[in-house]
């Protein structure tokens, strides 16, 4: 009887130990802890494969988990009135990590390795910023959409292949023209190889001559000692002039200013005197007389030119006297005779 009761006690203790181990295993595998927690709402337009129960980590250390994921597309935030993201992830974080999460923290979705489990990662933000309050709503960074990228790449590739198939004749024509152009270019270079070599040699010679010309100009106009001496002389003269000008200016400027002021006053008085209506009318009359005199002088000059032309041609008495050499000689002989025999003015044989 005692042995049977002892056996039942041992079996009961074994079952109790198994239950305790099972409970501990459930607690460990379920991530259940007894730390005080607080909640945050993280909004995403597409959280990818993030599921409820996924861990939340800071620098690889688990600080909480995702409690639930709700679709709230089309709703508005009751506090701000702005449109809410399509999906809101409710996360539960341990209270002891709250001082490390600031209002400029970054929430993003990543994976453990290439194909590992997705989890919510937090970049804490700046230490000089305030911490996030309990129940705060933040905006998370959407994960990259590899499926969408693959779908768009496939669509783009399909469009390219369809376009190539539809425009196959045009593409063949383009490539044929390109082949002909390349062939013609090669033939041109083969036929004109000597000329091209000559052009290259001429270009080299021109560059060498240009270098020599630049060097010669530099030696003549830059490195020439005579240029340096001329510049030094100019600097010396300018310095001497600068030293001499201030005393001259101190002495002559007041007198020049006084004279200029007197001249300006005189000009002002003259302009004032000439700007009256009587003087303006008088000036107009004088200008009209000057125009008439100029016209008369022009007419007289024309007549004088005509008379001079007649005289040069020997026309008229004056023309004959000036242009006839025989008459000039006779008059010269008569004058000489009267000079030696003045009595002929009073007596005639």
Secondary structure, DSSP 8 states (H G I E B T S, - for coil): -HHHHHHHHHHHHHHHHHHHHHHHHHHHHHT-----EEEEEEEES--TT--TT-EEEETTEEEEEEEEEEE-TT-B-TTT--B--SEEEEEEEEGGGGGG-BTT-EEEEEESSSSS-EEEEEE---TTS-B--TT-EEE-B----HHHHHHHHHHHHHHHHHHHHHTHHHHHHHHHHHHHHHHHHHHHHHHTHHHHHHHHHHHHHHHHHHHHHHHHHHHHHTS-HHHHHHHHHHHHHHHHHHHHHHHHHHHHHHHHHHHHHHHHHHHHHHHHHHTSHHHHHHHHHHHHHHHHHHHHHHHHHHHHHHHHHHHHHT-HHHHHHHH-HHHHHHHHHHHHHHHH-GGGGT---
